[in-house]
Amino acid sequence: MIKESAWITPCTGIDDGAAEFVKHISVKGDIKKAALVVTAIGVYDAYINGRRVGDFILAPGCTAYNKRLQYQAYDITGMLDNENELVITVGKGWHRSRMSENRPEINTKPCALIAQITLEYKHGKTETVCTDKAWKCRRSRIVFNDIWDGETYDASLKTGELFDVKEAELDKSVLIEQEGEKVCEREVFLPQKLIITPKGEKVLDFGQEITGYVEFSVNAKAGETVELSCGEVLDADGNFYNDNYRSAKSKMKYICADGKQTWKPRMTFYGFRYIRIDAYPGDVDADNFRAIAVYSDIERSGYIKTSNEKVNKLFENTLWSQRDNFLDIPTDCPQRDERMGWTGDAQVFAKTACYNFNTKRFFEKWLADLRAEQRTDGSIPDTVPNFWKIMRSSAAWGDAMTVIPWQVYLMYGDKKTLEDNFDAMKAWVDFMGADSLDKYLWTCPDDSDKMWRKHYGDWLALDAPNDGWRGKTPDNFIASAFYAYSTDILVRAGKALGRDMSEYEKLHGNIVKTFKNTFNELTTQTEHTLALCFGLTDDREKTAAKLAKMIRENGNKLKTGFVGTPYLMYALSENGYADVAYDLLLQEEYPSWLYEVNHGATTVWEHWDGIKEDGTFWSTEMNSFNHYAYGSVCGWIYSHAGGIRPDENAPGFERVIIAPVITGKIDGIEVKYRSVKGDIVSKWQNTPNGVRYEITAPVPITLIIDGKVRELGAGSYTFGG
């Protein structure tokens, strides 16, 4: 329907501001139904007679724009009068901001709109209003907007004069119906306190790091300004700090009109806990400010409660890092000059993500972007959408193409997820084999002297030489391990679809055999972890014992990074060392999850010592305080500590496996998961009389405790203790 309309663009340049496209609509009778379908090159919002249409923030969302651009449909039946003014404001968004400058074929497209209004009258006639040269345009009061740098709004400006638009030669074949969850405003936070820092800065602390923006009220004279800067943490002296935002200005600036007024940004988003008030007319009253969280409309599905309040706080921090980074795409961080859909972060966190929230629609939309960005040789770029035009394809990052479809299938049981992605999964596996120097491995030339090599390795691992970014585990080891893992997933996916996978079963066998012969000396924690989790060791008992010993000898502390950490707890608990896994979970000294909690974290950090013991920072270059990757430990708490996991032979929780891993190190754990079949609960509690178990499931249960298997029907059960 929308493709009948024309793309229109202003005849006069808008520069860094946002354009308002205006159309007068006369209604010629009683309306039965009215609809607006719209999208833009940039982001947009629409108003009819001053009333906002819908609640989608930053529509049309973020996609691989050169191949996929979503449009949205809104029911506007109850919004129309006899005479109506439709105003659609279009800002830069991801499409035209600094973040996509490396993709001129995307970034240099003009500010443009395409829309269609359909009026169905009660007398039976239908009227259609399409974007064309009869529309008008004007400059809005949004005089600057950029995803990284922020937004400036000049309320003192008069309504701009209308000028003509022209039709633009832009591709309509990329237009698709809305696929993902809408992005909308969620929780609201009031300032916990107004801080006067040692430097004399006025800083609002909202108590929680969020993604979104600030809304404020002010009584001012025309031309006076409110200017706000965003930060995640305070420095060791208690002063405002945001050097870790790198080049992202992350500013909110408002130029006032006369009188009382309220404002919030509309064309960008920010990551922050602290707001420095750089300018404000008169005295600052904290009651005039509120922070609004903005993220995809994903439904909460997972709950964890333990007897250890610090672990509970870690879980809450993980929930918030997911909310903050699930803004239409799974980003690495929401604050600095990045905010990219890093495939590696999403891969390691996918399991936890699916437990925490219903992410089926969210991931399926993003997987479509992975397929769109996949190159003809089967390789997957490191970020999707690939705004940075990264040309390499890295192990554990590109494996998002196999890991995430399989995880979504296990959790939600929809074979269409596998059907949609199977060819892309196969192409990725084929690419790894073709890209290698050695048959049945994924190896590449040694370029360890280069800062940006083909692979990222065990990113930010603590065994990195000279406190660097890459751990000691060799790139070829990690790449070959994931070659085996993704091939195994491909085989399982193909069998689930009823396909003959004998060729890839043979390939997997050869990869495993060659891997064992090639990498027969394991040295790092990550090497032992991947060998155990991916079935790449002949002596599981010896490998697990060595891993446990390494951790014990390191003071019950890990040395793993982005690749090893998400799999570490499984490697231990599935091979007889659950006690070591729990010691890692409950460790409070650096490096540990609870170290962050003890240092006031409200989200998950990118680096284990983002804030050091003395209050100084690890670095400014790679030091986000809102990265969900290490929050993947919560997937282990759900599936192993609490014990709720899907049966691969009955995906989507047609049957549930409940196999809690018990410890005396904490008093008890309760996990609840709202599956597509209903609520599943697993609770265990240490009592003087033994362990007490309470389980509930709306589906048949395979209960495994202390190695003993019991088959139970759907229902609630209490036993022990």
N, C-alpha and C positions, 0 to 999 in steps of 0.2 A: 504493500500500500504506500509506504513512504517513498518508494522509488519512483512514484509518479511525480513527485515534487522535484524542484531544482535546488542544487546547492547555491546558496547566496552568500556574498561576502561584501563588506563595506567598500564603497567607492573611494572613501578617504581612509588613510592609514590610522590605526588605533595605537600603534607603538606598544608600550608595556601595559597599557590599560586593558579594560574589558569593554566590549561593545554591547549595546542594547539594540536588539532587533525588535521593531515595533509593527504591529498590525492591528488595524481597527476591524472588528467583526460585528456585523449587524445580524441579529436573530430575527427571522421572519415568521415566527409562529411558535407554538408550544413545542418544547424539546422533549423527545422521547429518550434520546441518548446522545451524548456528545463525548468525543474522544480527541486527545492530542497525542500524536506520535512525533517524536523529536530526537535528534542527536546533533552533535556538533564536532568541529575540529577544535578540541579544547575541552573545557568543562562548562556546564551551563546550569542555570536555574530559570524557571518560568513563573511568571505572575500574571494572573488575570484580574483586572480591576484592583490591583494592589494585594491580592491574596495569592500566597504561594501555591503552586501546583505540585502535589505530591510531597514526599519527604526524603527523596533520594539526594544525598549530599555528594557533590563531585561527580554527578552524572556526566557522561555515560559510562564512567568507570575506566579502568586501565586494561588495555588489551594490546596484542601485537597489531598496531594500527594499520600497518601497510597491507594486512590481510583480513583483519577482523575489527569491526567497529560496531559496538552494540547500539541499538536504539531502544527507547523506552515508550511505553504506551500508558497514558493516564486517562482515567475517567473524570471528565470535567462537567458532567451533566448538571450538578448542583451549583456550579460556579458562575453560570452565565446570566447576564441581564439582557435587556433588549439591545443595548449598545455596550460594546466591550472593548477594552484595550488589552491586548496580549503583548507582554514584554518578556523577551527571552534574552538574558544576559550571558555572554560567552566570554570566558576567561581562557588563559593559556593551558591550564591543566598539565598533565604529564606530556601531552602531545607537543606543546610548543614552549615548555619551560627549559631552563638551563640543562636539566638532567638528560634531555634527549638531543643535545647539540651534536653528538657524534653520529646521529642519524639524520642528515639533512633531508633525506627523502620523506621523513616524518616531520621533523622540527620546522622546516621552512614552509610548510603548507600554510595557507592564509587562515585567519580567523573566519570561520564559516559555519553556516547553519543549514540544516534541512529539516523540514517539519510539514505536517499535514494535520489539519483539523477537519473532523467529520461530524456533521450535524444531522442527526436523524430526527425528523419532525413527526409529530403524532398524526399528521394528516397523510403521512406515507412517503413524502419526498425526502431525498437525501442531498445535502449540500456539502461540497468539499472545498476547503481553502488550503491551497498549497503554497509553499515558499516559491516566490518568483520576483521579478523586478518591480512589482507593485509594492513590495514591502519597503519599509524605511529603516534607517539606522541612526544611532546617535552615540556619542561618547558617554559612558557611564561615569558615576562618581568613583568607581574603582580605577584609580589612576596608575596603579602598579599591582601586578600579581605574578607570583612565581612559586612553584611547589617548594623549592629549597629556601627561597629568600623571604617569602611572606607576602603580605598584602598591605596596600595603602589606600585608604578611602577618604575622599575629600567631601565632607558633608556640606561645606560652605559653597560648593559649586552650584550654579543654577542648572536646571534641566537643560541638557544640550540641545542644540537645534537639530532637527531631523534632516538627514541627507539621503541620497539615493544608495541603493545597493545594486550589485551586478551579479549575474549568474557566474558561477565558478566551474571550471572544467575539472571536477573532482570525481573520483571513482565511486560509483554506487554499488559495485559488485561486492565490496567489502562489508556492506551493511548486513547485520544479523540481528535477530531478536535478542532481547535481554536474556542472558544465560546464567549469570552469576547472581549471588545475593545482592540486594541493594545495600548501599552504604548509608547509614543514618546516624542521627544523634542518639546517644545512649545515656549513660550515667552523668550526673551533674555533681561537681565538687565545689564546696565553698572553701575559702582560704582557712587553714587552721591557724595561721598567725601572719602578722605583718612584721617582718624582720628589718631592723636597721643594722646593717653589717658594719664591721670595723672600718670599712672604707666610706661609710655613710650612705650606702645604697639602700633604697627601699625595695624589699623583695617579699613577694607573696609566696608562702609555702602552702600548696594544695594537698600535701600529705600523701599523694599518690602520683606516680608517673603515668601519664596518659598520652594518647594521640588524639588530637582534636584542636581546640582553640579556646580563647577566652572571650566571654561576653562581659561588657561593663557598661555602667551608666555614669553620666557626668553632666554637671551643670556648668556651661561654659559660654564664652563669647566666640563669635565667629572668628576662625583663624587660629584659635588656640589648639594645641595638639596633645594627644595622648600617644605615647610611644612605649611599647613593651618589647622586652627581649626574653627569650626562652632559655632555660637551663635545666639539666637533669639533677645536678648535685651542687653542693657548696664546697669550696676548697677547704684546706686544713685550717685556715684562719676564720672560716665562716663567711667568706665573701662569695659573691655570685661568680659562677664559673660556666663557661661554655666553649672553651677553646677546642674541645673534642667535637664540636660541630663542624670543624674545619672551615670550608669556605661558605657554608650555608649561613646566611645572615639571620634567618628565622625571626623576622621582626613583624610586629603588628603595629601599624601606624594609622591614627585616625585624626583628621583635621576637622575641627568642630564647626557646627553651625551655632546659632544663638539658642540658648535655653537648655532645658533638660533633654537628653538624648541617650539612646542605648544602641550599641553596635557590636557586631561580631563579624569575623571574616567569612567569606562565602566561597572563595575560589582556591583555597589552599588548605593545608593542615600542618600541624606542628607536633613535635614530641617534647614533653616538658613535665616537670614537677614544680619548678620554681619559675616565677615571673619577676624580672627586674623592671621596675617602673622608671623608665628613662625620662619621661615627661608626663605631667598631669596637672591640669589647672587647679590650683588651690590645694587644700589638704587631701591626703589620700585616706579614703575610708574603705577598709577591706570588705565591708558589706556590699560595696558597689561592684564587686567582681565575682564571677563564677567561671569555673572551667567545665567545658562540655566534652565528654569523650565521644569520639566518632570512629566507627569501625563497621565492618560488614555485619549484616543482620543474621549472624549465626546463633543457633539455639543451644544453650548450655545443656550438656548431656552427662557430664561426669562430676563426681564429688568424692573427695578424699578427706578423711578425718582420722588422725592418729592420736595417740596419747602424748605425743611430743609436739608442743606448740610451735617449735621452730620449724619442724617438718611441715606442719600445717601452713605456716607462713611461706615456706618455699613453694608449696602448691599454689597458694594465692598469687604469689609473684609470677608463677608460670602462667596462670590464667590471664593475668594482666599483660604479660609479654605477648601472649597469643592475640588477645583483643587488639592490642596496640599495633601489632604487625600484620594483622589480617584485615587490611584496608583494601579490599577488592583483589589484591594479590598478596602472596605470603612474602613480606619484605624481611630484610635482615634487621633493619632498624628504622625508626620513624623520624629521626631528628637531624642527622647530619647530611652532608651533600652526597647521599647515596640513595637509601629508601628503595633499593632494587629488589626484584624477585629472585634472590639468589637460590639456585636450585639445590645446592648442597645443604643449606639450612633447612629448606622445606623437606628434603629427603629424610634427614635424621630426626625431624620433629613430627613427621606425618602420623605416626602411631599415636603419640601423645595428643596431637591435635584432634584426631578422630574420637578419642576418649573424652576429651574436655568439652568439645562442642560437636554438633552435627555439621560436619564440613563436607558432606557429599556434594552438594551443588557448588560450593565454593571451589573445591578441588577439581571437579569435572570441568568447570569453566576454565580454570588455569591450565589444566592438562590440554585443553584444546589450543591454548596459546603455546604450550610446549610443542605440540604437533605442528603448529603454524610456523614456529621458529626453527624446527628441525631442518637441518640442511640435507641436500640430496644424498650425501654420503652417510646419512644416519646420525651424524653428530648432533649434540645438543649444546647450545651456548650456556655459559655459566650463569647468566641472568636471563630471565624471561618475564616480561618483554625485554628484548636485548637492546635497550636504549644506549648502552655504552659501545655497542658493536664489537663485543668481545668475540674474537675469531677462534680461540682455542676451545677445547672441550675436555673437561677435567674429570678424572675418576672420583667417584662418590658425589660429584655434583650432577653430571649428566645421568647418573643412575636414578635420579628422580623419575626418569621416564619409565622405569620398571617398578621401582619400589612403591611409588605412590598409587598407581592404578591397582596394584595387588593389595595394598593395605586398604584402600577404599572398598575393594571387592570383599575382602574378609569382613570388614566391619558392617557393610550395608547389604551385601549379598546380591548386588545387581550385576548380572553378567554383561549388561550393556557397557559398563565401565571397561571391562576387558575387551569386548568387541571393538569399541571405539578406539582403543589404544594399542591393540595387539600388533598391528603392522608397524607402528612406531616403536614399540618395545623390541620387536624383532630387528628392526633397522638399527637400533642402538647397539644391540648385542653384536650384530654383523659388523658394525663400525669398529667396535673394540678389537675384534679379531683382525680386521683388515688394516688397522692403524698400527699394528705391533711389529716390532723387529723380529719377534720370536713366535713360532706357531704355538698355539694353545696358551699363550700368555698375553698380557698387554704391557709391552715394554717400549721404551723410547730412549733416545740417546741421552747420555748423562749431561745435563746442563745445570748442575747444582750450583755453578758459580753465578747463575743469573737470578736476579730478584724475582722476575715473573717468569716462571718456568711453565711448562705445559700443564702440570698438575699442581694443586695447592698442598698436597701431602696432608699430614695430620696437623691441620691448621691450628695455630696458637697452642700447640702441645707444650707441656712444661719441660720436656727433654730437648727442647730446641736449643741449639748452640748459641751462646752469647745473648740469651734472652730474646731470641729472634721470633719470627712468625711461623716457622716450619719445624715440626718435630723431627726426631731422628729416623723415624720409620721411612725406609726408602720409597720413593714414588712408585717404582716398578712393583714393589710388594703390594702396596695399596691398590694400584690399578689392576693387577692380576687377580687379587682377592675379590674385587668388585666385578671383574669379568666373570669369575665363577659364580658369584652371588646372583648377578643379573641373569645369567644363563639359566640358573636353577629356577629363578622366579618365572622366566619365560616358559620353561617346560611346564611348570605347574599351572600357569595361566592357560597355556594351550590345551592341556588335558582338561581343565575346567570347561573349556569351550568345545571339547570333543574332537580336538585335532590330533593328527598323527605327529608326535613330537620325538620320534625315534632319532631323527638326525641330530636334534639339539640335546637329547639325552646322551648320545654318544659324544657330542662335543663337550658337554659338561664333564663327563667322565675323563676325557683327555685333559681338560683344563686342570681338574683336581689332581690327576696323576702327575702332570708336568709341574704343577705348582709345588707339590710335595717334594719332588726330586730337585727342584731349583732352589726353593727357600727352606732348606732343611735345618737351618740354624736360626732360631727365634731369639731376639734380644730385647725388644722394647715391649712395654705393656700393651701397646696397640697391636703389635704383631701377634702376640699371644691371644689377644681378644678376638681379632678377626679370624685367626685360624680356628678358634673354637666355635665362633658363631656361624661361620660359613662352611664348616665341615672340611677344613683344610689341614688337619693333622691326623696322623695315624695313631698317635698316643694321646688321647684326650686326657687321661688321668695325669700323665706327666706334664702336659702343657698347662692344665688347670692348676696343678700344684705349683709349678714355676711362677705362674701369674700371681697366685695368692702369696707366694713367698716374696716376690718383688714388692708387692703392696705392703706386706707386713714389715719388710726391711726398710721401707720408705716411711715408716711411722704411721701405717694405715692411711696412706695418702696416694692419690693417683698422679700420674704424669701425662695423661692422655689429653688430646685436643678434640677438635670438632669431629674427626673421623672415629677415634677410639672411644671417647666417652659415652656416646649414645648406646654402644653395644657392650660396654664393660660390665655393667651389673648383670646382664643376661649371661655373659660368659662365666661369671662367678657362680651365680645361683643355680644355673642349670648343670653345673658340674661339681656340685658338692661343697661349694664355698659360700653359701648364703650368709654365714656369719661375717665373712670379709666384706660382702656387699653391704650388709647393714652397718658395719663399721665405717665404710666410706660414706654412706648416707648420713650417718650421725656425727661424722667428723666436723669439728668446729674450727679447727686451725686451718690456716691457708696451706694448701689449696683445698677448698671444699665448697659444697653448696651452702652450708650453714654459715661459713665465713661471710658470705654476702649478706645473709639474713642478719648476722650480728653487727654488720656495718650499715644497717638501716636500709637495705635494698627493698624496693617495692616492686621491682621487676627483676628479670634475670640478666646477669651481666655477660658481656662478650668475652671478657678476660677474667681469669680466676682472681687476679689481684688488681682489678681496675682501680680500686682504692687500696693503697698499701696500709700497713699497720700504723704508719706515722701520719696518715691522712693525705699523703702525696699520691699522684696518679701514675699509672703504669706508662701511659703515653698520651699524646693528643691525636696521633695518627689513626689508631685502630682501637678505640676505647669507648664503645657504646655501653651504656648502662641499661639498655633495653633490647636484648638479643635473646630469642627464645631457644636457641639450639641446645644449650645445656639443661634446659627445662625438660628435655626428653627423658630425664630420669623418672618423671612422673608416669610415663608409659610403663616403666618397670613396676612402680608402686601399684598401678591398676592391675596389671596382668600377672605379676608374680607375688609381690608382698601381699596384696589383696586377693589376687588369684583369678580375676575374671578375664577370660579370653575366649575369642571365637574358635569354633571347631572348623578347621580347614575343609573338612568333608561336609560341613553343614554351615556355610558362610552366612553372614548376616544374622548370626545368633539364632538360627533354626534350632541349634543345640548349643549349650554353653559348657565350657570347661571351667570348673572352679577348682583351683589348685593353690591355695594360699601357702606362702612360705613363712613359717612361724619362727619367731626369735624371742629370746628372753631379754633382749636389749631394749625393747619398748613394751609397754603393757598391752597394746592392742591397736588394730587398724580396722577401719570400716571404709569400704569403697562401694560406690553406687554408680551404675551406668545405665542410662536411659537408652536402651537399644531400640532398633526399629520394631522389635517384638514386645517391648515393654521394659519395665524397670527390673534390673538384676542387682542384687545386694549380696555382698560377702563381708562378714564381720567376724573377727576373732578377737578373743580377750583372754589374757592370762589371768587365772584365778588361783586361789590356794588349793583348789581341787583339780587343777589341770587347765587345759585350754577349752574355752567355751566357744562354739561355732554357731553362727546364725546365718543362714543363706536363704535367698528367695529368688525365684526365676519363673517367668511365664512360659518357659520352654523346658524340654528334657535337659537334665543335668548330668554331666560326667564329673563326679567329685573325686578329687585325688588328694589324699592327706597321708603324709609319711609313706608315700609310694603305694598305698593301697587305693584301688579304684572301686568306686561304687557308682552304679547307674541308678539315677533317681528320676522320677517323673516331675513335671512342673509343679511348683508349690513352694511352701515355706517350711524350713526344717531348723530345729534347734537340737544340739546334742553336745555332750562333753561338759566339762567344768562343773 
